[in-house]
Amino acid sequence: MTVPVHIISGFLGTGKTTAIRAQLEARRDERVAVIVNDFGEASLDEATLAGDAPFEITNIPGGCVYCTAPEGFVDAVAAVLETGPDRLLIEPTGLARPQDIVDTLRRCPQKDQIALAPVVVFVDPARIGRETADERELVELQAGVADVLVANRIDLCTDDDLTRFDALAAGLWPQPLAVHKTSHGRIPGRLMEWPEGEGGALPKAASGEAAIAHHEHGPHPAQGASSEGYAARSYKWSADVVFSGERLGRALLRMQEGLAGAELARFKGIFRTQEGFTLFEVAGGTAHQQRSAHRRDSRADLIVRGDASGAFERIENWIAGAVLTSNEIEAAAHQIEIALPDGRVRIGQRDLAALPGGLDDVSSIFPKRAGAAARVDALWKELGFPQTGVAVVCAFDGFASEPVPIAALRQGWLIHALDEAPLPQEKGGPFRLMIPDGVPDAPSSCANVKGVVRIVVKDD
């Protein structure tokens, strides 16, 4: 049996702790564990939750550990699971990005012991429009990850506040599975579980093939035109399916070039690629790509004009051809591909060992780590890579970092060996990126990437 894991997220002061208290009161017949990540050392949330309820609290104080120190969080999850809870609730700091928590849980050693439940994100409607620009960006990002979006404290809101919340919710794509308005953090128990055909209820990939769920809408208006002559279909894939971004790009190109009697009027999809979750969109004949915070699944909505009888089948085949097989993912783990704007270079363990300025043991820089490492800067100099721009660091299991400036990346180390043998996977190998604390402009989520298989260099 797997343990359901519920992430209760939202910006500072939106009522997450109150919501967890309400859940604990409603689940007194269960053994519920709670992991709290307080931003301050005073552990106020833990103290607020404590009381006399029959549950166990694990507090991780001192900042957003999901990006700055994921191993501490993973260790806490492992320790909690050893106690045999019926359910685990996680309350991150209000400054956390929920997608980082989802990514960490999906790749932690205990991933087969847990079942991710819908991500619940709280918003205080009274604060919408009153945030700083940075706060607003984070609130919108958190809302974009929500499977269940909750307007809390509506008893303290005006009609204008709720109108702004409705506008925030309506602007999300994909839409949350549920949008709920409440006071005192109360959430119906049904919203804490996956509806049929969503998230964890989607069929899983097996034997390297991707199970697909689709729904055909019939005639559908496109870009304000009459619905006559148009047909639409939606698709979903489980989040454990990883796609090749390059092959998806080629599939989109083929769709735009023609569908033998039909024409692509609209395509919008979010796919988990080897470079992270990516939004692919075609509108007005122009294709766009950008990173996405969505984590629930991979999905696509498309509209075709003309004879759709064979168009959908061709499109499905092209997208299916973009799925990475388990053999492809396994093969990629033994080299690092540096994807440059004008070409690709593959680097192996021997290449890294031969670089000047390497370390026999990184423990002098990273006290809790061991192994031989090469300086990323030496690799950059040796091969004449671009000195400016940003890079996305990708792992063998489909994890991808936020963009990190090249200048910060060059200060990092690639651990490649332990006791004169390739770095084992259980230690983050075959290649593990570590960036020291305090490097200017280094996003904290890029400081420690296990199982590196690709570094994608992009222009600023």
GIURKA-V57502 format. One record per backbone hydrogen bond with DSSP energy under -0.5 kcal/mol. CO is the residue of the C=O (numbers start at 0). NH is the residue of the N-H. E is the energy in kcal/mol with one decimal. If there is no record, write none. Layout:
# GIURKA-V57502
CO&NH&E, CO&NH&E
This chain:
# GIURKA-V57502
1&3&-0.6, 2&114&-2.3, 3&87&-2.6, 4&6&-0.5, 4&116&-2.9, 5&7&-0.6, 5&89&-3.1, 6&8&-0.7, 6&119&-2.4, 8&121&-2.6, 10&13&-1.4, 14&18&-2.0, 15&19&-2.2, 16&20&-2.3, 17&21&-2.0, 18&22&-2.0, 19&23&-2.6, 20&24&-2.3, 21&25&-1.7, 22&26&-0.9, 24&27&-0.7, 26&29&-2.1, 29&31&-1.0, 30&85&-3.0, 30&86&-1.4, 31&55&-1.5, 32&88&-2.9, 33&35&-0.5, 33&57&-3.0, 34&90&-3.0, 35&37&-0.7, 35&59&-3.0, 37&62&-1.5, 39&42&-0.9, 42&46&-2.2, 43&47&-2.5, 44&48&-2.2, 45&49&-1.7, 49&52&-0.8, 52&54&-2.0, 53&31&-0.6, 55&33&-2.6, 56&58&-0.5, 57&35&-2.8, 58&60&-0.5, 62&64&-1.4, 63&66&-1.2, 63&67&-1.9, 64&68&-1.3, 68&71&-1.0, 68&72&-1.1, 69&73&-2.7, 70&74&-2.8, 71&75&-1.8, 72&76&-2.4, 73&77&-2.5, 74&78&-2.5, 75&79&-2.3, 76&80&-2.6, 77&81&-1.5, 78&82&-0.6, 79&82&-1.4, 80&83&-1.6, 85&3&-0.7, 86&32&-2.7, 87&5&-2.9, 88&34&-2.7, 89&7&-3.0, 89&91&-0.6, 90&36&-2.4, 92&95&-2.1, 95&97&-0.6, 96&99&-1.6, 96&100&-0.9, 97&101&-2.2, 98&102&-2.6, 99&103&-2.2, 100&104&-2.5, 101&105&-2.3, 102&106&-1.0, 103&106&-0.5, 103&107&-0.5, 104&107&-0.7, 107&110&-2.0, 109&112&-2.2, 109&113&-0.5, 110&113&-0.7, 112&2&-2.6, 114&4&-2.3, 118&120&-0.5, 118&146&-2.4, 118&147&-2.3, 119&8&-3.3, 120&149&-2.9, 121&10&-0.7, 122&124&-0.8, 122&151&-2.5, 123&126&-2.2, 123&127&-0.5, 124&127&-1.1, 126&129&-2.1, 131&135&-2.8, 132&136&-2.1, 133&137&-2.0, 134&138&-2.7, 135&139&-2.5, 136&140&-2.1, 137&141&-2.9, 138&142&-2.4, 139&143&-1.8, 140&144&-0.7, 141&144&-1.1, 141&145&-0.6, 142&145&-0.9, 146&176&-1.8, 146&177&-1.3, 147&120&-2.6, 147&149&-0.5, 148&179&-2.8, 149&122&-2.6, 149&151&-0.8, 150&181&-3.0, 151&124&-0.6, 152&155&-1.9, 153&156&-1.3, 157&161&-1.9, 158&162&-2.0, 159&163&-2.1, 160&164&-2.0, 161&165&-2.6, 162&166&-1.9, 163&167&-2.0, 164&168&-2.6, 165&169&-2.6, 166&170&-1.4, 168&171&-1.3, 177&148&-2.5, 179&150&-3.1, 181&153&-2.1, 182&185&-1.3, 187&190&-1.4, 188&191&-1.4, 189&192&-1.2, 194&197&-1.6, 197&200&-3.3, 198&201&-1.9, 205&208&-2.1, 208&205&-1.5, 208&210&-0.6, 210&237&-0.6, 212&235&-2.5, 214&233&-3.0, 217&231&-1.3, 221&224&-2.4, 226&219&-0.6, 226&229&-2.0, 228&305&-2.5, 230&303&-2.7, 231&216&-2.3, 231&217&-0.9, 232&301&-2.3, 233&214&-2.4, 234&299&-1.8, 235&212&-2.5, 236&297&-2.3, 237&240&-1.8, 241&323&-2.8, 242&244&-0.6, 242&273&-1.2, 243&247&-2.2, 244&248&-2.2, 245&249&-2.0, 246&250&-2.1, 247&251&-2.5, 248&252&-1.9, 249&253&-2.2, 250&254&-2.1, 251&255&-2.2, 252&256&-1.9, 253&257&-1.0, 254&257&-0.6, 254&263&-0.5, 260&306&-2.1, 261&258&-1.6, 262&264&-0.6, 262&304&-3.1, 264&283&-0.6, 265&302&-2.6, 266&281&-3.0, 267&300&-3.1, 268&279&-3.4, 269&298&-2.7, 270&272&-1.0, 270&277&-2.7, 271&242&-3.0, 272&275&-1.9, 275&272&-1.9, 276&291&-2.4, 277&270&-2.4, 277&279&-0.6, 278&289&-1.6, 279&268&-3.0, 280&287&-2.9, 281&266&-2.0, 282&285&-1.8, 285&282&-2.2, 287&280&-2.5, 289&278&-3.7, 297&236&-3.0, 298&269&-2.3, 299&234&-2.7, 300&267&-2.5, 301&232&-2.2, 302&264&-2.4, 302&265&-1.9, 303&230&-2.2, 304&262&-2.6, 305&307&-1.0, 307&311&-1.3, 309&313&-2.0, 310&314&-2.5, 311&315&-2.8, 312&316&-2.1, 313&317&-2.5, 314&318&-2.6, 315&319&-2.6, 316&320&-1.8, 318&321&-1.6, 319&322&-1.3, 321&243&-3.4, 324&328&-2.2, 325&329&-2.4, 326&330&-2.6, 327&331&-1.7, 328&332&-0.6, 329&332&-1.1, 330&333&-1.1, 331&334&-1.1, 334&336&-0.6, 335&337&-0.6, 335&346&-3.0, 336&338&-0.8, 336&454&-2.5, 337&339&-0.9, 337&344&-2.1, 338&456&-3.0, 339&342&-1.3, 342&339&-2.9, 344&337&-3.8, 346&335&-3.0, 347&351&-1.9, 348&352&-2.3, 349&353&-1.5, 351&354&-1.2, 354&357&-0.7, 358&372&-2.3, 360&363&-0.9, 361&364&-2.1, 361&365&-3.3, 364&366&-0.6, 365&368&-2.6, 370&361&-1.8, 371&415&-2.5, 371&416&-1.3, 372&358&-2.7, 373&413&-2.8, 374&377&-0.6, 374&378&-1.4, 375&379&-2.4, 376&380&-2.4, 377&381&-2.6, 378&382&-1.9, 379&383&-0.8, 379&384&-1.8, 388&405&-2.3, 389&457&-3.3, 390&403&-2.7, 391&393&-0.6, 391&455&-2.8, 392&400&-2.5, 393&452&-2.6, 393&453&-1.6, 394&397&-1.6, 398&394&-2.9, 403&390&-2.1, 404&407&-0.6, 404&408&-2.5, 405&409&-2.4, 407&410&-1.3, 408&411&-2.2, 409&376&-1.2, 411&375&-2.5, 412&414&-0.7, 412&433&-2.5, 413&373&-2.1, 414&431&-1.9, 415&422&-1.3, 416&371&-1.9, 417&420&-1.3, 420&417&-3.3, 423&426&-1.6, 423&428&-2.4, 424&427&-2.1, 427&450&-3.0, 429&422&-0.6, 430&451&-2.6, 431&414&-3.0, 432&448&-1.7, 433&412&-2.9, 435&438&-1.2, 438&441&-1.6, 440&404&-0.7, 440&442&-0.8, 442&445&-2.1, 443&446&-1.5, 446&434&-2.2, 447&449&-0.5, 448&432&-2.4, 450&395&-1.9, 452&336&-2.8, 453&393&-3.3, 454&338&-2.2, 454&456&-0.7, 455&391&-2.2, 457&389&-2.1
